[in-house]
Amino acid sequence: MKFTIITPLLLATSLNIATLQAAEIPKDPKQQTTWGLYIDSKEVATMKKELGNKMLFIDVRDPVEIMFTGFTNLVDINIPFKTADRSAWHKKKPVFNMAVNKDFEKNIESALKARGLSKDAPIAIMCRSGGTRGAPATKLLEGKGYKNIYVVTDGFEGGTVKKGEKKNWRLKNGWKNANLPWSYKLNKEKMHMPNNATMASADTAEDKKAAFMPLVKHASPMPNYMRTLKKNSDNLKLSSEQTEKLQAWVAANNKKATDAVNKIIELEKEISTASMKGDNKELLMTKFNEMSDLRMKLASSKTACRDNLLTILSNEQWGKLVKIQKQNTKQASL
């Protein structure tokens, strides 16, 4: 059953879309949104044709996925909610892990500004099938001032057939199955394309972090919970509030810990050099004491980090984090 909704924004456009046929509310709570605005592929096509540049139509799929499954030029822009992370394997499924686009909301805000639109403008979000990324993507927009966020409930490819010779084929509903315009030819101007400098910078930063981790472990044997947490945030299902609190902790404490590790490594080199030079025992012991003090401070910081996590995470999340940490430790020792 479908029902008609009339929004003040649509009335204000003075276009032929005074009413909009809305899709049924998804039964699965995970596919529902704060805005409660749902449309199917045919309806969003009509909406876009009527409103034109007075709305923003976003394809939130991975751009590589789009390259192999097709694209519609009625979409205004591709802003992926998640992209495949080929450096990490999914914990439960036999696939690469999907990393959340940390700039998702910022990208949407920029796209609106580039078109002279405010956060009052209608924004339609389309993923592959409407269920696993469309609605979840809107969580990143909550509390940011957006007034009209629509989810395309059947997505670009639609749902899968459950029985018969074509079981698991995506032939149910969806943009491609609705005789709407699409092609395998992409519009470069609309695709999400991180520039090479940004990608190289990100790779370099991650390489540096990876190289630094053995030094951290050497300076203190205590687990690095925050790094494990960051790599498994999806699996742990962190809320936006939890993420903000954890980011605040990192911002306030990470530099101090990093400086302590670097100083410990530096002192170790100085002690080794001083010993081979024949420096006296008093000088060597002074450096040893300084290094010991730093190790105590680092241990205190890591303990405070763990205690902070215990106040932010649920018992279930903490249990999962410890389990992953143990698995990582076991793998590293092999």
Buried (B, 14 or more C-beta within 10 A) or exposed (E): EEEEBEBEBBEEBEBEBEEBBBBEEBEEEEBBBEBEBBBBBBBBBBBBEBBEEBBBBBBBBBBEBBEEBBBBEBBBBBBBBBBBBEEBEBEEEEEBBBBBBEBBBEBBBEBBEEBEBEBBBBBBBBBBBBBBBBBBBBBBBEEEEBBBBBBBBBBBBBBEBEEEEEEEEBBBBBBBBBEBEBEEEBEEEBBBEBEEEEEEEEEEEEEEEEEBBEEBBEBBEBBBBBBBBBBBBBBBEBEEEBBEBBEEBBEEBEEEBEEBBBBBBEBBEBBEEBEEEEBEEEBBEEBBEBBEEBBEBBBEBBEEBBEBBEEBBEEEBBEBBEEBBEEBEEEEEE
